[in-house]
């Protein structure tokens, strides 16, 4: 399948500039990575509403809390590894607990950071953010969905975590397709098994579904872009109608999207299930494609998982 590959970060910068023109309450904070996160686009147009907090991410989160408490809608950006793990206490105590209007849009998530290695990769951020009360967690599937997610969350009350990557990824949606927080779109219908993906893995689920056709398997594909709150209705309906589920995420299998789906199914409708994700290990330096292969995040891995689930259906 051929899709145009585009940058999620570029669309984030574009959405920020549009929001800045539409609303005077929008302010943006960054931790000395504005060229990489693309918040520099906002800074160039609205320098009076942009604050480079330097390499002091914890202070940035508390500064964001102060601005939000004063009535501003605050976007905060840095690399995901620095914007979640390093700042967990500040996010919990100063942002999530008081339920402040702060949108943490973190880039360079997962292992597709590539050559920067484990110190600049994070495969635990979904787990960290989804356990926080009041926090909404969104993992856009592509560049157009990133744009729509950023424009949408700007009008939502409370804290939101939006996870995007560094690399250009296939655009499987367009700007005209609807985006609703907590509504998981079905990207491809099917009756034999359901493939549920988030982020870059949604495109791989679509490719896997096409490969499964060659094996006589009709796979449904769901884009679970909102990890919290989950669209439980769509998940349970898919499990009930297809009888088996495979999840795929560029994140640790420990307490990520797959674990969230498993919890829903355990409590509502039991079916055979398999999680495709990064094992309980740290990443390492390497080319993106090589790392995706090493850690089991390929189309072949999803197809293999689907066959395992199909065997257990019988």
C-alpha positions as CSV (number, residue, x, y, z in Angstrom):
1,X,0.0,0.0,0.0
2,X,1.3,3.4,-0.9
3,X,0.7,6.5,1.2
4,X,2.4,9.9,1.2
5,X,4.7,10.2,4.2
6,X,4.5,13.4,6.2
7,X,5.7,15.0,9.4
8,X,3.4,15.1,12.4
9,X,5.6,17.8,13.9
10,X,5.1,20.0,10.9
11,X,1.3,19.8,11.3
12,X,1.6,20.5,15.0
13,X,3.5,23.8,14.3
14,X,0.9,24.7,11.6
15,X,-2.0,24.1,14.0
16,X,-0.3,26.1,16.8
17,X,0.0,29.2,14.5
18,X,-3.6,29.0,13.5
19,X,-4.7,28.7,17.1
20,X,-2.6,31.7,18.0
21,X,-4.4,33.7,15.3
22,X,-7.8,32.6,16.5
23,X,-7.3,32.9,20.3
24,X,-5.3,35.4,22.3
25,X,-5.3,33.1,25.4
26,X,-3.0,30.5,23.7
27,X,0.6,30.5,25.1
28,X,3.3,28.0,24.2
29,X,6.3,26.8,26.3
30,X,9.3,24.8,25.1
31,X,12.4,23.4,26.7
32,X,15.1,24.6,24.2
33,X,14.0,22.2,21.5
34,X,11.6,24.5,19.6
35,X,13.2,23.8,16.2
36,X,12.7,20.1,16.6
37,X,9.2,20.2,18.2
38,X,8.2,22.9,15.7
39,X,6.9,25.3,18.4
40,X,9.4,27.7,16.7
41,X,6.7,28.3,14.1
42,X,4.5,29.8,16.8
43,X,7.4,31.7,18.3
44,X,8.1,33.4,15.0
45,X,4.6,34.8,14.8
46,X,3.8,35.3,18.5
47,X,7.1,36.0,20.3
48,X,5.2,37.7,23.2
49,X,3.3,34.5,23.9
50,X,6.2,32.0,23.5
51,X,8.5,31.1,26.4
52,X,11.7,29.1,26.0
53,X,12.2,27.6,29.5
54,X,15.6,26.1,28.7
55,X,16.7,22.6,29.6
56,X,14.6,22.7,32.8
57,X,11.6,20.6,32.0
58,X,10.3,20.4,35.6
59,X,10.3,24.2,35.9
60,X,8.6,24.4,32.5
61,X,5.7,22.3,33.8
62,X,5.3,24.4,36.9
63,X,5.4,27.6,34.9
64,X,2.7,26.1,32.6
65,X,0.6,25.4,35.7
66,X,1.0,29.0,36.8
67,X,-0.1,30.4,33.4
68,X,-3.0,28.0,33.2
69,X,-4.2,29.0,36.7
70,X,-4.1,32.6,35.4
71,X,-6.6,31.7,32.6
72,X,-4.3,30.8,29.8
73,X,-4.6,27.8,27.5
74,X,-1.1,26.4,27.6
75,X,0.7,24.1,25.1
76,X,3.9,22.6,26.4
77,X,6.4,20.7,24.2
78,X,9.6,18.8,24.4
79,X,10.8,15.3,23.5
80,X,8.5,12.7,25.0
81,X,11.2,11.2,27.2
82,X,11.8,14.5,28.9
83,X,8.2,15.7,28.9
84,X,6.8,12.7,30.8
85,X,9.3,10.7,32.9
86,X,11.5,13.6,33.9
87,X,8.5,15.7,34.8
88,X,6.1,13.1,36.3
89,X,5.9,14.6,39.7
90,X,5.2,18.1,38.4
91,X,2.6,16.8,35.9
92,X,0.9,14.8,38.7
93,X,1.0,17.4,41.4
94,X,0.8,20.7,39.5
95,X,-1.2,19.8,36.4
96,X,-3.3,16.7,36.7
97,X,-4.3,17.0,40.3
98,X,-5.7,20.6,40.0
99,X,-7.0,19.6,36.5
100,X,-5.4,22.6,34.7
101,X,-5.9,23.5,31.1
102,X,-2.5,22.4,29.8
103,X,-1.8,20.4,26.6
104,X,1.5,18.5,26.7
105,X,2.4,17.7,23.0
106,X,5.5,15.6,23.1
107,X,7.5,14.6,20.1
108,X,10.2,11.9,19.4
109,X,8.2,9.2,21.2
110,X,8.9,5.5,20.9
111,X,11.9,3.9,19.2
112,X,11.6,5.6,15.9
113,X,13.8,8.3,17.3
114,X,16.4,6.0,15.9
115,X,20.0,6.7,16.4
116,X,19.6,8.7,19.6
117,X,19.3,5.5,21.5
118,X,17.6,4.5,24.7
119,X,18.4,7.8,26.5
120,X,16.3,9.7,24.0
121,X,13.6,7.1,23.4
122,X,10.6,6.4,25.7
123,X,8.4,3.4,25.5
124,X,6.6,3.9,28.8
125,X,5.0,7.3,28.3
126,X,1.5,6.1,27.5
127,X,1.6,4.0,30.7
128,X,2.7,6.9,32.8
129,X,0.1,9.3,31.4
130,X,-2.9,7.0,31.3
131,X,-2.8,6.2,35.0
132,X,-3.1,9.9,35.9
133,X,-6.7,11.0,36.9
134,X,-8.1,13.9,34.7
135,X,-5.5,13.2,32.0
136,X,-6.7,12.6,28.4
137,X,-4.2,10.6,26.2
138,X,-4.1,10.8,22.4
139,X,-1.8,9.1,20.0
140,X,-2.6,10.4,16.4
141,X,-2.2,7.9,13.6
142,X,-0.7,10.3,11.1
143,X,0.0,13.9,10.2
144,X,-3.6,15.0,9.3
145,X,-4.8,13.5,12.5
146,X,-2.2,15.3,14.5
147,X,-3.4,18.6,13.1
148,X,-7.0,17.8,14.0
149,X,-6.1,16.5,17.4
150,X,-4.2,19.7,18.3
151,X,-7.1,21.9,17.1
152,X,-9.6,19.8,19.0
153,X,-7.8,19.6,22.4
154,X,-7.3,23.4,22.4
155,X,-11.0,23.7,23.2
156,X,-11.1,20.9,25.7
157,X,-10.9,21.6,29.4
158,X,-8.3,19.9,31.5
159,X,-4.9,18.3,30.8
160,X,-4.2,16.4,27.6
161,X,-1.2,14.4,26.5
162,X,-0.6,14.2,22.8
163,X,2.1,11.7,21.6
164,X,3.8,12.2,18.2
165,X,6.9,10.9,16.6
166,X,10.0,12.2,15.0
167,X,9.9,10.4,11.7
168,X,7.7,11.1,8.7
169,X,4.9,8.5,8.7
170,X,2.2,7.4,6.2
171,X,-0.8,9.7,6.0
172,X,-3.8,7.2,6.1
173,X,-6.4,9.9,6.9
174,X,-7.1,13.3,5.4
175,X,-8.1,16.7,6.8
176,X,-11.7,16.1,5.8
177,X,-12.2,12.9,7.8
178,X,-13.8,13.5,11.2
179,X,-11.8,13.4,14.5
180,X,-13.6,13.0,17.8
181,X,-11.8,12.4,21.1
182,X,-12.8,9.0,22.5
183,X,-14.4,7.9,19.2
184,X,-12.2,5.2,17.5
185,X,-12.8,5.1,13.8
186,X,-13.0,1.8,11.9
187,X,-10.6,2.2,9.1
188,X,-11.4,-1.1,7.4
189,X,-14.4,-3.4,8.1
190,X,-13.9,-7.2,8.5
191,X,-15.5,-10.2,10.2
192,X,-12.8,-12.7,11.1
193,X,-10.5,-10.7,13.5
194,X,-9.9,-7.1,14.7
195,X,-6.6,-5.3,14.5
196,X,-6.4,-2.3,16.8
197,X,-3.6,0.1,16.4
198,X,-2.4,3.5,17.5
199,X,0.1,5.9,16.1
200,X,2.4,4.6,13.3
201,X,1.1,1.1,13.9
202,X,-2.4,1.9,12.4
203,X,-0.9,2.0,8.9
204,X,0.9,-1.3,9.6
205,X,-2.4,-2.8,10.7
206,X,-4.0,-1.8,7.4
207,X,-1.1,-3.4,5.5
208,X,-1.4,-6.5,7.6
209,X,-5.1,-6.7,6.8
210,X,-4.3,-6.6,3.1
211,X,-1.8,-9.4,3.6
212,X,-4.3,-11.5,5.6
213,X,-6.7,-11.3,2.6
214,X,-4.2,-13.5,0.8
215,X,-4.7,-16.1,3.5
216,X,-8.5,-15.9,3.3
217,X,-8.8,-13.8,6.4
218,X,-11.1,-10.7,6.6
219,X,-9.6,-8.4,9.2
220,X,-11.2,-5.3,10.7
221,X,-8.9,-2.4,11.5
222,X,-9.6,0.1,14.3
223,X,-7.7,3.3,14.8
224,X,-7.6,3.7,18.6
225,X,-6.2,7.3,18.6
226,X,-7.5,8.1,22.1
227,X,-6.1,5.8,24.7
228,X,-7.9,7.6,27.5
229,X,-10.8,7.8,27.7
230,X,-11.2,4.5,25.7
231,X,-14.0,4.0,23.1
232,X,-15.1,0.9,24.9
233,X,-18.2,0.5,22.9
234,X,-16.3,0.1,19.6
235,X,-13.8,-2.2,21.2
236,X,-16.4,-4.6,22.6
237,X,-18.5,-4.5,19.5
238,X,-15.4,-5.4,17.4
239,X,-14.6,-8.3,19.7
240,X,-18.1,-9.5,19.7
241,X,-18.5,-9.4,15.9
242,X,-15.0,-10.8,14.9
243,X,-14.2,-13.1,17.9
244,X,-10.5,-12.1,18.2
245,X,-8.3,-9.1,18.7
246,X,-4.7,-8.1,18.0
247,X,-3.4,-4.8,19.3
248,X,-0.3,-3.0,17.9
249,X,1.6,-0.1,19.4
250,X,5.1,1.5,19.3
251,X,5.2,1.3,23.1
252,X,6.0,-1.3,25.8
253,X,3.4,-4.0,26.0
254,X,3.5,-3.3,29.8
255,X,0.5,-1.1,30.5
256,X,0.2,0.6,27.1
257,X,-2.7,0.6,24.7
258,X,-2.9,-3.2,24.4
259,X,-3.1,-3.5,28.1
260,X,-5.9,-1.0,28.2
261,X,-7.8,-2.9,25.5
262,X,-7.3,-6.2,27.4
263,X,-8.8,-4.7,30.6
264,X,-11.9,-3.7,28.7
265,X,-12.3,-7.1,27.2
266,X,-11.7,-9.0,30.4
267,X,-14.5,-7.1,32.1
268,X,-16.9,-7.1,29.1
269,X,-16.4,-9.8,26.5
270,X,-13.7,-12.5,26.5
271,X,-12.0,-13.3,23.2
272,X,-8.5,-14.6,22.2
273,X,-6.1,-11.7,22.1
274,X,-2.5,-10.9,21.3
275,X,-0.5,-7.8,21.9
276,X,2.1,-6.6,19.4
277,X,4.5,-4.1,21.0
278,X,7.9,-3.6,22.5
279,X,8.9,-6.3,25.0
280,X,9.8,-5.3,28.6
281,X,13.2,-4.0,27.6
282,X,14.8,-0.6,26.8
283,X,15.5,0.4,23.2
284,X,18.9,0.9,21.5
285,X,20.5,3.0,18.8
286,X,19.8,2.1,15.2
287,X,17.9,2.9,12.0
288,X,14.2,3.2,12.5
289,X,13.3,0.3,10.2
290,X,15.9,-1.9,11.8
291,X,14.6,-1.1,15.3
292,X,11.0,-1.8,14.3
293,X,12.1,-5.2,13.0
294,X,14.2,-6.0,16.1
295,X,11.4,-5.2,18.5
296,X,8.7,-7.0,16.6
297,X,6.7,-4.0,15.2
298,X,6.4,-5.1,11.5
299,X,3.5,-6.1,9.3
300,X,4.7,-9.7,9.5
301,X,4.6,-9.6,13.3
302,X,0.9,-8.4,13.2
303,X,0.0,-11.1,10.6
304,X,1.7,-13.8,12.8
305,X,-0.2,-12.6,15.8
306,X,-3.4,-12.7,13.9
307,X,-2.8,-16.3,12.9
308,X,-2.1,-17.1,16.6
309,X,-5.4,-15.6,17.6
310,X,-7.3,-17.3,14.8
311,X,-6.0,-20.7,15.9
312,X,-7.3,-20.0,19.4
313,X,-10.7,-19.1,18.1
314,X,-11.3,-22.6,17.0
